[in-house]
Amino acid sequence: MEDFRLQLRLISKLTLSTSVLLLLAMTLFAWSTIRAQRTMLLEETVLNTDRLSETIIKTTHYQMLENDRQRVYQTISEAGTQKEIERIRLITKDGRTIFSTDRAEIGTYLDKTAEACTMCHGGGKPLLNASTMNRSRIFHTRQGKEVLGLAKAIYNEEKCSTAECHFHPKESKILGVLDVIVSLDGMNAQLSTYRTEITALTMLVLGLTSLSLTLLTNKLINQPVKKLLRQTERIAEGQLEGTVGIESADEIGDLAASFNTMTGRLKEAREELEEWGKHLEEKVEERTSELNRMQAQLIRSEKLASLGELVAGIAHEINNPLTGILVYSSLVKNDAKLDLSLRSDMDTVVRETERCAEIVRGLLEFSRESIPRKNWASLNDIMDAAVALMKHQSLFQNIIIAKNYDPRLPKVLVDANQIEQVFVNMLLNAGQAMPDGGSLTISTDTEAGGHVRVNIADSGCGIPAENLGKIFDPFFTTKESKGTGLGLSVSYGIIENHGGVIEVESGTGCGTTFTIKLPLLQE
């Protein structure tokens, strides 16, 4: 019953309000159209009457010059027999009717206030020329019939003032007036027909529009609202399995989609609560494992910091004598007095000294806490620069590099040089893990927790499970006679200084995936 009242209210209100507005608009349109139609028909009637008057005057012109009044009157009488012509009369300039198709008017005088005279004499001073519309008037006869009268002046032309039959002084401008009165019954009948058609069309359009609005309102609004109400009642009863089956591409469809999303989230929340209730111990264990992982990261950070202070002092102490050894061994190697049999030994001394110097340089870089000079930058651009730096090396000749960048990845506040150093270390490790070639996939995207994420996945040999917890420790390396084991430690420190984290997933023979997450700040 409530649904019916809602439906009735929606349909009746929308249909009634729209119908009233449409009725007002169409009434105004019909009124203006009928008024314009009447004006147009009236102008056409005036024009036709004026043409008839002009035709009569021109037809009787020569007869008037010959003073053949009988033929003039006969011509006017024949013209007056036309349909819609009420009467035609010939009036002198002093107001005497010398001829009329209505015999009773012959010989009568017209006052200047009569309908036929007001258009020229209404302002006091008589007009010599008046427009066609100003010479016309609409009035009712004694029988109540609506008629149109048009007075057309007969001017004193040169032939009229010089004719022998009857003489008119040159000073006279107007000799008389031809007054033609026509009936407006035909025009009114046509307007009545047009008015009836417009009214019928208005009612038809209004009825069809109201019916269409009722049907559309029922289909597009009431039925979806009823579905939403039923689904609301089911949710109130705790039934979260169903959805609202509305797929329209409009606000109702958006509301239904949001409603379904809300229902789904409520269902997920309820299931999650039930899951928490059933498996609370597993959740506690999972949270404990996460806390242990975070604690391990904290311990690793503290260990790196303490170790950095230690190696910084050792590196500075070793660097000075190491420099002296490298200088003097180079001088001895290039000395011409050196026995040729000892030259290869000196080459070994120089090479190993340079290797020690490289290790010391890495120690200094690891121990130096460089403050990031952060600016807004795109991780996609930084990664492209790192790839461009590495892909031309011989190590990457047989490696296929695939880029899956998010083109809408927002910029982050980072030190671009330090982040590029991290990417280079990651790419170099991936290349060294695939000596016989393979594929390297680089992807970027935005994480729901307010982070941007970079994944670097290779198809190399992978990292054994027992070594995963050590790869970020200083000096830990699985490369024999290569590297210092400081690349990942330095990278870890750079990302940590940026407020981010590095995660790794790997297994023997399964490849390795490094994930770098950096915080997404508002620019």
C-alpha positions in Angstrom: 0.0 0.0 0.0 2.9 2.4 0.8 4.5 1.6 -2.5 1.2 2.4 -4.3 0.9 5.7 -2.5 4.5 6.5 -3.4 3.9 5.5 -7.0 0.7 7.6 -7.1 2.4 10.6 -5.6 5.4 10.5 -8.0 3.3 9.9 -11.1 0.6 12.4 -10.2 2.9 15.2 -9.1 5.3 14.8 -12.1 2.4 14.4 -14.6 0.3 17.2 -13.2 3.1 19.7 -12.9 4.5 18.9 -16.3 1.0 19.0 -17.8 0.2 22.4 -16.3 3.5 23.9 -17.6 2.9 22.3 -21.0 -0.7 23.6 -21.0 0.4 27.1 -20.2 3.1 27.0 -22.8 0.8 25.6 -25.5 -2.0 28.0 -24.6 0.4 30.9 -25.0 1.7 29.4 -28.2 -1.8 28.9 -29.6 -2.9 32.4 -28.6 0.1 34.0 -30.2 -0.4 31.8 -33.3 -4.1 32.6 -33.7 -3.4 36.3 -33.2 -0.7 36.2 -35.8 -3.0 34.2 -38.1 -5.8 36.8 -37.7 -3.3 39.7 -38.3 -2.1 37.9 -41.5 -5.6 37.2 -42.7 -6.7 40.7 -42.0 -3.8 42.2 -43.9 -4.5 39.9 -46.8 -8.2 41.0 -46.8 -7.2 44.6 -46.7 -4.7 44.1 -49.5 -7.3 42.3 -51.6 -9.9 45.1 -50.9 -7.3 47.7 -51.8 -6.6 45.9 -55.1 -10.3 45.8 -55.8 -10.7 49.5 -55.1 -7.7 50.3 -57.4 -9.1 48.1 -60.1 -12.5 49.8 -59.9 -10.9 53.3 -60.0 -8.7 52.4 -63.0 -11.5 50.7 -64.8 -13.9 53.7 -64.5 -11.2 56.3 -65.1 -11.9 56.9 -68.8 -15.6 56.6 -68.2 -15.4 59.4 -65.6 -13.4 61.5 -68.0 -16.3 61.1 -70.5 -18.8 61.8 -67.7 -20.5 58.5 -68.4 -21.8 58.0 -64.9 -24.2 55.2 -65.8 -21.4 53.0 -66.9 -19.4 54.0 -63.8 -22.3 53.1 -61.6 -22.9 49.8 -63.5 -19.3 48.8 -63.1 -19.4 49.5 -59.4 -22.7 47.6 -59.1 -21.2 44.5 -60.9 -18.2 44.6 -58.6 -20.5 44.8 -55.6 -22.1 41.5 -56.6 -18.9 39.5 -55.6 -19.0 37.2 -52.7 -18.0 38.8 -49.3 -18.7 42.4 -50.7 -21.2 44.1 -48.5 -21.5 47.4 -50.4 -19.5 49.9 -52.4 -20.2 53.5 -52.4 -18.8 56.6 -54.1 -18.5 59.7 -51.9 -17.7 63.2 -52.9 -15.2 65.3 -51.0 -17.9 67.2 -49.2 -19.3 63.8 -47.8 -22.3 63.3 -50.2 -22.9 59.7 -51.3 -23.5 60.0 -55.0 -23.7 56.2 -55.6 -23.9 53.1 -53.4 -24.8 49.5 -54.0 -27.1 50.1 -51.1 -29.7 52.3 -52.8 -30.9 53.8 -49.5 -27.5 55.6 -49.0 -27.6 57.5 -52.3 -27.9 61.2 -51.7 -27.1 61.0 -48.0 -24.3 63.0 -46.4 -21.6 61.6 -44.1 -20.2 63.4 -41.1 -16.4 63.6 -40.7 -16.8 61.4 -37.6 -18.3 58.5 -39.7 -16.2 55.3 -40.0 -15.3 56.1 -43.6 -13.8 59.5 -42.6 -12.1 59.1 -39.3 -8.9 57.6 -40.8 -8.2 60.9 -42.7 -10.2 63.5 -40.7 -9.7 62.0 -37.2 -6.7 64.2 -36.4 -8.4 67.5 -37.2 -6.3 68.3 -40.3 -7.3 66.0 -43.3 -4.6 63.7 -44.7 -3.9 63.7 -48.4 -2.1 60.3 -48.2 -2.7 57.5 -45.8 -1.3 53.9 -45.7 -3.5 51.0 -46.6 -3.9 49.8 -43.0 -4.7 53.4 -41.8 -7.4 53.6 -44.5 -9.1 50.5 -43.3 -11.4 50.1 -40.3 -13.3 47.2 -38.7 -16.8 47.8 -37.4 -20.2 46.1 -37.0 -23.2 46.8 -39.1 -26.6 47.5 -37.6 -27.3 43.8 -37.9 -24.3 43.0 -35.8 -22.2 41.7 -38.6 -18.4 42.3 -38.5 -17.2 44.0 -41.6 -14.0 45.7 -43.0 -14.2 49.0 -44.7 -11.5 50.5 -46.9 -11.6 54.1 -48.2 -9.5 54.9 -51.2 -9.2 58.5 -52.4 -9.8 59.5 -56.0 -7.1 62.1 -56.7 -7.5 65.1 -59.1 -5.2 64.2 -61.9 -4.2 66.5 -64.8 -6.6 64.9 -67.2 -9.4 65.5 -64.7 -8.8 69.2 -64.3 -8.5 69.8 -68.1 -11.4 67.6 -69.3 -14.1 69.4 -71.3 -16.9 67.3 -69.9 -16.6 68.5 -66.4 -14.1 70.9 -64.9 -12.2 70.5 -61.6 -10.0 73.2 -60.3 -6.3 72.5 -60.1 -6.4 73.5 -56.4 -8.5 70.5 -55.6 -6.3 67.5 -54.6 -9.0 64.9 -53.9 -12.2 64.6 -56.0 -13.8 62.0 -53.8 -13.5 58.6 -52.0 -14.3 55.1 -53.1 -15.5 53.2 -50.0 -15.5 49.4 -50.2 -17.0 47.4 -47.3 -16.4 43.6 -47.2 -17.7 41.0 -44.8 -15.3 39.3 -42.4 -17.4 36.2 -42.0 -15.2 34.0 -44.1 -12.1 35.2 -42.3 -13.7 34.6 -38.9 -14.9 31.1 -40.0 -11.4 30.3 -41.1 -10.0 31.5 -37.8 -12.6 29.5 -35.9 -11.6 26.4 -37.8 -7.9 27.1 -37.1 -8.7 27.8 -33.4 -10.5 24.5 -33.2 -7.6 22.6 -34.8 -5.1 24.3 -32.5 -7.2 23.5 -29.4 -7.7 19.8 -30.5 -3.9 19.5 -31.3 -3.1 21.1 -27.9 -5.4 18.6 -26.1 -4.0 15.7 -28.1 -0.4 16.7 -27.4 -1.2 17.3 -23.7 -2.9 13.9 -23.4 -0.1 12.0 -25.2 2.5 13.8 -23.2 0.8 13.1 -19.9 0.4 9.4 -20.8 4.0 9.2 -21.9 5.2 10.9 -18.7 3.1 8.5 -16.7 4.5 5.4 -18.4 8.1 6.7 -18.4 7.8 7.8 -14.7 6.5 4.3 -13.8 9.3 2.6 -15.8 12.3 4.8 -15.1 11.5 6.0 -11.6 8.8 4.2 -9.7 9.8 0.6 -10.6 13.5 1.2 -9.7 12.5 3.0 -6.5 10.2 0.0 -5.6 13.2 -2.3 -6.2 15.4 -0.2 -3.9 12.7 -0.2 -1.2 12.3 -4.0 -1.3 16.1 -4.4 -1.2 16.2 -1.9 1.8 13.6 -4.0 3.6 15.7 -7.2 2.9 18.8 -5.5 4.3 16.9 -4.4 7.4 16.0 -8.1 7.9 19.6 -9.1 7.6 19.5 -10.5 4.1 22.6 -9.3 2.3 22.8 -11.8 -0.5 20.6 -10.1 -3.1 21.3 -7.1 -5.3 19.2 -4.5 -7.0 18.9 -5.4 -10.7 19.0 -1.9 -12.2 21.5 -1.2 -15.0 20.3 2.1 -16.4 22.9 4.6 -17.3 21.6 7.5 -15.2 21.3 8.7 -11.6 19.0 5.8 -10.7 21.5 3.4 -12.1 24.3 5.1 -10.2 22.2 4.9 -7.0 21.5 1.2 -7.6 25.2 0.6 -8.2 26.2 2.4 -5.0 23.5 0.6 -3.1 24.8 -2.8 -4.4 28.3 -1.7 -3.5 27.1 -0.8 0.0 25.4 -4.1 0.3 28.5 -6.0 -0.8 30.6 -4.1 1.7 28.2 -4.8 4.5 28.3 -8.4 3.5 32.1 -8.4 3.4 32.2 -6.7 6.8 29.8 -9.2 8.3 31.8 -12.1 6.9 35.0 -10.6 8.1 33.6 -10.2 11.6 32.5 -13.8 11.5 35.9 -14.8 10.2 37.5 -12.9 13.0 35.3 -14.6 15.5 36.1 -18.0 14.1 39.8 -17.5 13.4 40.9 -15.0 16.0 44.0 -17.1 16.9 45.1 -17.0 13.2 44.6 -13.3 13.1 46.6 -12.8 16.3 49.4 -15.0 14.8 49.3 -13.0 11.6 49.5 -9.7 13.4 52.3 -11.1 15.6 54.2 -12.2 12.4 53.8 -8.7 11.0 55.0 -7.1 14.3 58.0 -9.5 14.2 58.7 -8.4 10.6 58.5 -4.8 11.5 60.8 -5.4 14.5 63.2 -7.2 12.3 63.2 -4.1 10.0 63.8 -1.9 13.0 66.7 -4.1 14.2 68.2 -4.1 10.7 67.9 -0.3 10.6 69.6 0.1 13.9 72.2 -2.5 12.9 72.9 -0.6 9.7 73.2 2.7 11.6 75.6 1.3 14.2 77.6 -0.5 11.5 77.7 2.6 9.4 79.4 4.5 12.3 81.9 1.7 12.7 82.9 1.3 9.1 83.1 5.0 8.6 86.0 5.2 11.1 87.6 2.1 9.8 87.3 3.3 6.2 89.0 6.6 6.9 91.8 4.9 8.8 92.4 2.4 6.0 92.0 4.8 3.1 95.2 6.8 3.8 97.7 3.9 3.9 95.8 2.2 1.1 96.3 5.2 -1.0 100.0 5.2 -0.3 100.2 1.5 -1.2 98.4 2.1 -4.5 100.6 5.0 -5.4 103.9 3.3 -4.7 102.9 0.0 -6.2 101.9 1.8 -9.4 105.3 3.6 -9.4 107.2 0.4 -8.8 105.2 -1.4 -11.6 106.1 1.3 -14.1 109.7 1.5 -13.0 112.0 0.3 -15.8 114.4 -1.2 -13.3 111.8 -3.7 -12.2 112.5 -7.3 -13.0 110.1 -8.5 -15.7 109.4 -11.6 -13.8 108.0 -9.5 -11.0 105.9 -7.3 -13.2 102.8 -9.7 -13.1 103.1 -9.8 -9.3 103.0 -6.0 -9.2 100.0 -6.0 -11.5 98.3 -8.3 -9.0 99.2 -5.9 -6.1 97.9 -2.9 -8.0 94.6 -4.7 -9.0 93.9 -6.0 -5.5 94.8 -2.6 -4.0 92.3 -1.0 -6.3 89.7 -3.6 -5.3 90.4 -2.7 -1.7 90.0 1.0 -2.5 86.6 0.2 -4.2 85.5 -1.6 -1.1 86.6 1.3 1.1 84.7 3.7 -1.2 81.6 1.5 -0.8 82.0 1.5 2.9 82.2 5.3 2.9 79.1 5.6 0.8 77.3 3.1 3.0 78.2 5.0 6.2 77.5 8.4 4.8 74.0 9.5 5.7 73.2 11.7 2.7 70.2 14.0 3.3 67.8 13.6 0.4 67.3 16.7 -1.8 63.6 16.0 -2.5 61.7 17.4 -5.4 58.5 16.4 -7.2 59.4 13.7 -9.8 57.8 10.9 -11.7 59.0 7.4 -10.9 58.3 6.4 -14.5 60.8 9.0 -15.8 63.4 8.0 -13.2 63.0 4.3 -14.1 63.4 5.2 -17.8 66.6 7.0 -17.0 67.9 3.9 -15.1 66.9 1.5 -17.9 68.5 3.7 -20.5 71.8 3.7 -18.4 71.8 -0.1 -18.1 70.2 -1.6 -21.3 73.2 -1.0 -23.5 75.6 -2.9 -21.3 76.7 -6.4 -22.5 75.0 -7.9 -19.4 71.5 -7.0 -20.8 72.0 -8.1 -24.5 70.0 -11.2 -24.1 67.4 -9.8 -21.6 64.0 -8.7 -22.7 62.8 -5.7 -20.8 59.0 -5.2 -20.5 57.5 -1.9 -19.1 54.1 -1.9 -17.6 53.8 1.7 -16.4 50.7 3.4 -15.0 50.4 6.5 -17.2 48.4 8.3 -14.5 51.0 7.6 -11.8 51.2 10.7 -9.5 54.4 12.4 -8.8 56.2 11.8 -5.5 58.5 13.9 -3.4 61.9 12.2 -3.7 65.6 12.8 -4.4 65.7 11.7 -8.0 69.4 10.9 -8.0 69.2 8.6 -5.0 66.1 6.8 -6.3 67.8 6.3 -9.7 70.8 4.8 -7.8 68.4 2.3 -6.1 66.8 1.4 -9.5 70.3 0.9 -11.0 71.3 -1.4 -8.2 68.0 -3.4 -8.6 68.5 -3.7 -12.4 72.1 -4.7 -12.0 71.2 -7.4 -9.6 68.5 -8.7 -11.9 70.8 -8.7 -14.9 73.5 -10.6 -12.9 70.8 -13.2 -11.9 70.2 -13.9 -15.6 73.6 -14.6 -17.2 72.1 -16.6 -20.0 69.3 -14.1 -20.7 65.7 -13.9 -19.7 63.0 -11.4 -19.1 62.8 -8.4 -16.9 59.3 -6.9 -16.1 59.1 -3.4 -14.6 55.6 -2.2 -13.5 54.4 0.9 -11.6 51.0 1.6 -10.0 49.3 3.2 -7.0 48.6 1.3 -3.9 45.4 1.8 -1.9 47.2 2.6 1.3 48.5 6.0 -0.1 51.7 4.6 -1.7 53.2 4.4 -5.2 54.6 1.0 -6.0 57.4 -0.2 -8.3 57.8 -3.9 -9.0 61.0 -5.2 -10.6 60.6 -8.9 -11.5 63.3 -11.1 -13.2 63.2 -14.7 -14.4 66.6 -15.5 -13.0 67.9 -18.2 -10.7 66.1 -16.7 -7.6 67.3 -16.5 -4.0 67.2 -19.4 -1.6 64.8 -19.1 1.3 67.5 -19.2 3.9 69.2 -16.1 2.3 66.1 -13.9 2.0 66.5 -12.4 5.5 70.1 -11.5 4.9 70.2 -9.8 1.5 69.9 -6.3 2.9 72.7 -7.0 5.5 76.1 -5.2 4.7 78.8 -7.4 3.0 76.3 -10.2 2.4 76.7 -11.4 -1.2 76.3 -14.7 -3.1 78.5 -13.5 -6.0 81.9 -15.0 -5.8 84.7 -12.4 -6.4 82.2 -9.8 -7.4 80.7 -7.0 -5.5 81.0 -5.8 -2.0 77.6 -6.8 -0.7 76.7 -3.1 0.0 74.4 -2.3 -3.0 71.2 -3.6 -1.4 72.1 -2.2 2.0 72.7 1.3 0.5 69.4 1.0 -1.4 67.6 -0.1 1.7 68.9 3.0 3.6 67.9 5.4 0.7 64.3 4.1 0.6 64.1 4.1 4.4 65.2 7.8 4.4 62.4 8.5 2.0 59.8 6.9 4.3 59.4 3.9 2.1 60.0 0.1 2.3 61.6 -2.6 0.1 60.1 -6.0 0.0 61.4 -9.1 -1.8 59.7 -12.3 -3.0 61.8 -15.1 -4.4 62.6 -18.8 -4.5 65.2 -21.0 -6.0 64.6 -21.2 -9.8 61.5 -19.0 -9.6 63.0 -15.6 -10.2 63.0 -12.6 -7.9 60.6 -9.7 -7.5 61.6 -6.6 -5.6 58.8 -4.2 -4.6 59.6 -0.6 -3.7 56.9 1.4 -1.9 57.1 5.2 -1.5 54.6 7.4 0.4 52.3 9.4 -1.8 52.1 13.0 -0.6 49.9 15.8 -1.8 51.6 18.1 -4.2 
